[in-house]
Amino acid sequence: MGFADAYLRKAGLREALIEPEPHSGLLISVTIPVYNESRLERCLDSLFQCTFSSSFHAEVLLLINAPADAPAKVLEQNLATLEACRKWIADHPHPSMDYFVWLDHSFGKKEAGVGTARKILMDEAARRFGMLDRPGGIIACMDADATVEKNYLEALVRHFQLRLPGPETKGTKAPKTDATQTDPGSNPPDACSIRFAHPLKGEEYSEDVYGAIVQYELHLRYYLQSLRSTGFPNAYYTVGSSMAVRADIYCLEGGMNRRQAGEDFYFIQKIAQRGNYSECNTTCIIPSPRPSDRVPFGTGLAVSRLIQDKEVLSTYHPAPFRMLQGLFKQLETFYNPKSDPESIMKGLPQILVDFLKEQQFSKALSEIRSNSASIAAFRKRFWRWFHMFRIMKFLHFAREGGYPDVPVNQAATELLKQIDPSGEGIPSVGDNALKLLLIYRMLDARGPTLFPR
């Protein structure tokens, strides 16, 4: 029985989609949901140009999808995209990469959305790796309007510490074992977020679009660094177009959810709580900055609203993050069974105390303590309870309680002063959003160690 069989029997949405057996050298599967997309060839071209300096094989899985009651224009565009994609595949044979595309207009109202599409594709990738008995196979996620750097595939193979289980075979018959897939003593990550960077200038979009994406990406990066400043250990980007996961971990954690939006947020947080999540900063995804209204939140909608409203983007107030930092610093105190949570909370800002009471923090803490035989076990259970979604709830609670959103330039500048109080390590750029974004990109490249945990 393959490692993916039990998961697929329990939670798989489709039977096998691909008839040919996987190539014995398959190490990475790139999954791409496609909806009402007219420029898919750009994405495919960037993958086709990826380098293969080491010996491995890749698959690209594409699902062109829509609900059965989608507007006629969407269904027509999907059919045109399918025809164009098939032609592109026929015109681009690749010795180390196979492409598979399907059209599915059968989605019901409840399942229609990117979550279901991602799940169908990722399930199929897991099935392929299961056929090879390759639990460490990489399932990567992209968006149809994104492109990648040329080293994208190789960087992920290296990041997950993969190598073929022996001399490459020319046939497609799978080896019986994958025991030597990773180097002895290695500890490959369960999953990772991949570095991303939107285009910030060019002729493809208007100045308004580039100006809007600068602000939105600055918001994303400010938010992540603010999360990390609190000491929260599972702060990673939750961007569906730039993440990857081991096939066995994908199955073990129940696969992708079927949310119509925000599927990436919930999926990454679930995997990150295992404690072996990581960042791959040796390559880069280039997401599209184009306006869109396909989902109720996200990049496309944010860009659309910024262009329409012609206002500066606002983001979370810096003060609630500092409150959380003060709370999280007392983790070891909370672990002490002799400490009284109510007494500890008296020293916290009132709005945080009110939130913790609403969330029944004292009761949760008592349960966490009673089920933790060590500080390490306590920390693990504590962060499972105080997850990123609960942090976001507090930020919204604080917003309504006297800490309204502030212009993203202002918030980003204030956090830089916290990171570098002397002003000697980070150049002063005022409130210039573009320059601030470039600084935050530089900080992100340092990884999650900028704020000691």
C-alpha positions in Angstrom: 0.0 0.0 0.0 1.4 3.4 -1.0 1.7 6.2 1.6 -1.0 8.3 -0.2 -3.6 5.5 -0.6 -5.4 5.9 2.7 -5.6 9.7 2.4 -6.9 9.5 -1.2 -9.6 6.9 -0.2 -10.8 9.1 2.6 -10.5 12.6 1.2 -9.7 12.5 -2.5 -12.1 14.3 -4.8 -11.4 12.6 -8.1 -10.2 9.3 -9.4 -6.7 9.2 -11.1 -6.5 11.9 -13.8 -3.3 10.7 -15.5 -3.1 7.4 -17.3 0.7 7.1 -18.0 2.9 6.0 -15.0 5.1 8.7 -13.6 8.7 8.9 -14.7 11.1 7.2 -12.3 13.0 10.4 -11.8 10.0 12.5 -10.8 10.9 14.8 -7.9 8.6 17.8 -8.2 5.1 18.4 -9.4 3.9 21.9 -10.0 0.2 22.4 -9.6 -1.6 25.3 -11.3 -5.4 26.1 -11.0 -6.6 28.1 -14.0 -9.8 30.2 -14.0 -10.8 32.7 -16.7 -7.1 33.1 -17.7 -6.1 34.5 -21.1 -2.3 34.6 -20.6 -1.4 31.1 -19.4 1.4 30.8 -21.9 3.5 33.3 -19.9 3.4 31.0 -16.9 4.2 27.9 -19.0 7.0 29.6 -20.8 8.7 30.5 -17.6 8.5 26.9 -16.4 9.8 25.6 -19.7 12.9 27.8 -19.4 13.8 26.4 -16.0 17.2 24.8 -15.8 17.9 21.1 -15.1 21.6 20.9 -14.2 21.0 17.9 -12.0 19.2 14.7 -13.1 15.5 14.8 -12.1 12.1 15.0 -13.7 9.2 17.4 -13.2 5.5 17.4 -14.0 3.2 20.4 -14.5 -0.5 19.8 -13.7 -3.1 22.3 -14.8 -6.8 22.3 -14.0 -8.9 24.8 -16.0 -12.0 25.1 -13.9 -15.3 26.9 -13.3 -18.7 26.2 -11.7 -21.3 25.0 -14.1 -23.3 28.2 -13.7 -20.3 30.5 -14.4 -20.9 33.4 -16.9 -20.8 32.3 -20.5 -17.7 34.5 -21.1 -15.8 32.6 -18.4 -16.7 29.3 -19.9 -15.8 30.4 -23.4 -12.4 31.8 -22.1 -11.7 28.5 -20.4 -12.4 26.6 -23.6 -10.1 28.9 -25.5 -7.4 28.5 -22.8 -7.7 24.7 -23.0 -7.2 24.8 -26.8 -4.2 27.2 -26.5 -2.7 25.2 -23.7 -2.9 21.9 -25.6 -1.3 23.6 -28.6 1.5 25.0 -26.4 2.2 21.6 -24.9 2.4 20.0 -28.4 4.8 22.7 -29.5 7.1 22.4 -26.4 8.3 18.9 -25.9 10.7 18.8 -23.0 13.1 16.0 -22.1 12.7 16.5 -18.3 9.2 17.9 -17.9 5.7 16.6 -18.7 2.5 18.7 -18.9 -1.0 17.6 -18.2 -4.1 19.7 -18.5 -7.8 19.1 -17.8 -11.0 21.1 -18.1 -13.6 20.8 -15.3 -16.8 22.9 -15.5 -18.7 20.6 -13.0 -17.9 22.5 -9.8 -21.0 23.1 -7.7 -21.6 26.3 -5.9 -20.2 25.1 -2.6 -17.0 23.7 -4.0 -16.3 26.3 -6.7 -13.1 28.2 -6.0 -9.4 28.0 -5.9 -9.3 25.7 -2.8 -11.1 22.9 -4.6 -9.0 23.3 -7.7 -5.8 23.2 -5.7 -6.9 20.2 -3.8 -7.8 18.2 -6.9 -4.3 19.0 -8.4 -2.4 18.4 -5.2 -4.2 15.1 -4.6 -3.2 14.0 -8.1 0.4 14.9 -7.4 0.3 13.0 -4.2 -1.1 10.0 -6.1 1.8 10.2 -8.6 4.4 10.2 -5.8 2.5 7.4 -4.1 2.9 5.3 -7.2 6.7 5.9 -6.9 6.7 5.3 -3.2 8.4 8.7 -2.9 7.0 10.4 0.2 9.5 13.2 -0.1 8.3 14.3 -3.5 7.6 18.0 -3.8 4.1 19.3 -4.5 4.5 23.0 -5.5 1.7 25.5 -5.9 1.6 28.3 -8.5 -1.0 30.7 -9.9 -1.7 30.8 -13.6 -0.7 34.5 -13.9 2.6 34.1 -12.1 6.1 33.4 -13.6 9.2 31.9 -12.0 13.0 32.4 -12.1 14.9 29.9 -14.2 16.3 28.1 -11.1 12.9 27.6 -9.6 12.7 23.8 -9.9 16.4 23.2 -9.0 16.2 25.5 -6.0 13.2 23.6 -4.6 14.8 20.2 -5.2 17.9 21.4 -3.3 15.8 23.1 -0.5 14.0 19.8 0.2 17.4 18.0 0.0 16.3 15.6 -2.7 18.2 13.4 -5.0 17.4 10.4 -7.1 17.5 7.0 -5.3 20.1 5.7 -7.7 21.3 6.0 -11.3 18.6 7.6 -13.4 16.6 5.1 -15.4 15.3 5.9 -18.9 12.0 4.0 -18.5 9.0 5.0 -16.5 8.8 2.0 -14.2 9.1 3.2 -10.6 11.9 2.0 -8.3 10.7 -0.2 -5.4 12.1 2.0 -2.7 13.0 5.6 -2.1 15.1 5.0 1.0 18.1 6.9 -0.3 16.1 9.9 -1.5 17.6 12.3 1.0 21.2 12.3 2.3 21.8 10.3 5.5 21.4 12.6 8.6 19.5 15.3 6.6 16.3 16.9 8.0 14.3 18.1 5.0 11.5 20.6 5.7 7.9 19.6 5.8 7.0 22.5 3.5 8.1 26.0 2.6 7.1 29.4 1.5 9.0 30.6 -1.6 10.4 34.1 -2.0 8.1 36.3 -4.2 8.4 39.8 -5.6 5.8 41.6 -7.7 7.0 43.6 -10.7 7.3 47.2 -9.6 7.7 48.9 -13.0 7.4 48.2 -16.7 5.2 48.8 -19.7 2.7 46.0 -19.1 0.6 47.9 -16.6 -0.3 51.5 -15.8 1.6 53.5 -13.2 -1.5 53.3 -11.0 -1.2 49.5 -10.9 2.5 49.6 -10.1 1.9 52.2 -7.4 -0.9 50.1 -5.9 1.2 46.9 -5.8 4.0 48.7 -4.1 1.7 49.6 -1.2 0.1 46.2 -1.0 3.3 44.2 -1.0 4.7 46.7 1.6 1.6 45.8 3.7 2.3 42.1 3.4 6.0 42.5 4.4 5.2 44.9 7.2 2.6 42.4 8.6 5.0 39.5 8.5 7.9 41.3 10.2 5.4 42.7 12.8 4.3 39.1 13.5 7.9 38.0 13.9 8.6 40.9 16.2 6.1 39.5 18.7 8.0 36.2 19.0 5.3 34.2 17.2 7.2 31.2 15.8 5.0 30.3 12.8 5.0 33.6 11.0 5.4 32.9 7.3 3.9 34.3 4.1 0.6 32.6 3.2 0.7 33.1 -0.6 -0.9 30.3 -2.6 1.3 31.0 -5.7 4.5 30.5 -3.8 4.5 27.5 -1.5 5.5 23.8 -1.6 5.0 20.7 0.6 6.3 17.2 0.8 3.8 14.6 -0.5 3.7 12.6 2.7 3.1 15.6 4.9 0.4 16.8 2.5 -1.4 13.5 3.0 -0.7 13.2 6.7 -2.2 16.6 7.4 -5.4 15.9 5.4 -4.6 17.7 2.2 -5.7 21.1 0.9 -8.9 22.6 2.2 -11.7 23.5 -0.2 -12.2 27.2 0.7 -13.1 29.6 -2.1 -10.5 32.0 -0.9 -7.9 32.1 1.9 -7.1 28.4 1.3 -3.4 29.1 1.4 -3.6 30.9 4.8 -5.3 27.9 6.5 -3.2 25.3 4.8 0.2 26.9 5.6 -0.8 27.5 9.2 -1.8 23.9 9.6 1.5 22.7 8.3 3.6 25.3 10.0 2.3 24.2 13.4 4.2 20.9 13.0 7.4 23.0 13.6 9.3 22.1 10.5 8.2 24.8 8.1 10.8 26.9 6.3 11.5 29.5 3.6 13.1 29.0 0.3 14.8 32.3 -0.6 17.2 31.0 -3.3 14.7 31.5 -6.1 11.7 33.7 -6.7 8.1 33.7 -7.9 6.9 36.8 -9.8 3.2 37.1 -9.1 1.0 39.3 -11.3 0.1 42.8 -9.9 -3.0 43.1 -12.1 -6.4 44.2 -10.7 -9.0 41.5 -10.2 -12.3 40.8 -8.4 -12.2 37.0 -8.6 -12.0 36.4 -4.9 -13.3 38.4 -1.9 -9.8 39.5 -0.8 -6.2 39.2 -1.9 -3.8 41.0 -4.2 -6.1 41.5 -7.2 -8.9 43.0 -5.2 -6.6 45.2 -3.1 -5.0 46.6 -6.3 -8.5 47.3 -7.8 -9.7 49.2 -4.7 -6.5 51.2 -4.4 -6.8 52.3 -8.0 -10.4 53.1 -7.6 -10.2 54.9 -4.3 -6.9 56.7 -5.1 -6.0 56.5 -1.4 -3.0 55.4 0.6 -3.3 51.8 1.8 -3.9 51.5 5.6 -2.6 48.5 7.6 -2.7 47.3 11.2 -1.6 49.7 14.0 1.9 48.9 15.3 0.8 49.1 19.0 -1.1 45.8 19.2 1.9 43.9 17.9 4.0 45.3 20.8 1.3 44.2 23.2 1.5 40.7 21.9 5.3 40.8 22.2 4.9 41.6 25.9 2.5 38.7 26.4 4.6 36.2 24.5 7.7 37.1 26.4 6.0 35.7 29.5 5.6 32.2 28.1 7.9 30.5 30.6 6.0 32.3 33.4 2.7 31.0 32.1 4.2 27.5 32.2 4.9 27.7 35.9 2.0 26.0 37.6 2.4 28.3 40.6 1.8 31.4 38.5 -1.6 32.9 38.5 -2.7 33.9 34.9 -5.1 36.6 36.3 -2.3 38.2 38.2 0.0 38.1 35.2 -2.6 39.7 32.9 -3.0 42.6 35.3 0.2 44.0 33.9 -0.9 43.9 30.3 -2.7 46.6 28.4 -6.5 46.6 29.1 -7.5 45.9 25.5 -5.4 42.8 25.4 -6.7 41.6 28.8 -10.3 42.1 27.5 -9.5 40.0 24.4 -7.9 37.2 26.4 -10.9 37.1 28.7 -13.2 36.9 25.7 -11.1 34.0 24.3 -11.2 32.2 27.8 -7.4 32.4 28.0 -7.2 31.3 31.6 -9.2 28.2 30.9 -7.1 27.3 27.8 -3.9 27.9 29.7 -5.0 25.5 32.5 -5.7 22.8 29.9 -2.4 23.4 28.2 -0.5 23.2 31.5 -2.2 20.0 32.5 -1.3 18.3 29.2 2.3 19.4 29.1 5.1 17.4 30.8 7.8 19.9 29.7 8.3 23.4 28.6 8.8 22.2 25.0 5.4 20.4 25.1 3.9 23.5 26.7 5.2 25.8 23.9 3.9 23.5 21.2 0.4 23.4 22.7 0.4 27.1 23.5 1.2 28.0 19.8 -1.5 25.6 18.6 -3.9 27.6 20.7 -2.5 31.1 20.0 -2.3 30.5 16.3 -2.1 33.1 13.6 -5.9 33.3 13.1 -6.3 34.2 16.8 -3.6 36.8 16.5 -5.6 38.3 13.6 -8.7 38.2 15.7 -6.9 40.3 18.3 -5.7 42.8 15.7 -9.3 43.3 14.6 -10.4 43.5 18.2 -7.8 46.2 18.8 -8.8 48.0 15.7 -12.4 48.3 17.0 -11.1 49.2 20.5 -9.1 52.3 19.8 -6.2 51.3 17.6 -7.4 52.0 14.0 -5.4 51.2 10.9 -2.7 53.6 9.9 -1.1 54.4 6.5 1.2 51.6 5.6 4.1 53.9 5.0 3.8 55.2 8.6 3.5 51.8 10.1 6.4 50.4 8.1 8.6 53.3 9.1 7.8 52.9 12.8 8.7 49.2 12.7 12.0 49.9 11.1 12.8 52.2 14.0 12.0 49.3 16.4 14.3 47.0 14.4 17.1 49.5 14.2 16.7 52.2 17.0 20.1 53.8 16.3 19.3 54.3 12.6 22.8 53.1 11.7 21.9 49.7 10.1 18.9 50.7 8.0 19.0 53.8 5.7 16.4 56.5 6.4 14.0 56.8 3.4 11.2 58.8 4.9 7.7 57.6 3.9 8.7 56.7 0.3 6.7 53.5 -0.2 8.9 52.1 -2.9 12.1 52.6 -1.0 10.5 51.2 2.1 9.4 48.1 0.2 13.0 47.5 -1.1 14.3 47.7 2.5 11.6 45.2 3.6 12.5 42.8 0.8 16.1 43.0 2.0 15.0 42.2 5.6 12.9 39.3 4.4 15.9 37.8 2.6 17.6 37.4 6.0 14.9 34.9 6.9 13.0 34.5 10.2 16.1 35.1 12.4 15.7 38.9 12.3 13.8 38.8 15.5 15.3 36.2 18.0 12.6 33.8 19.3 
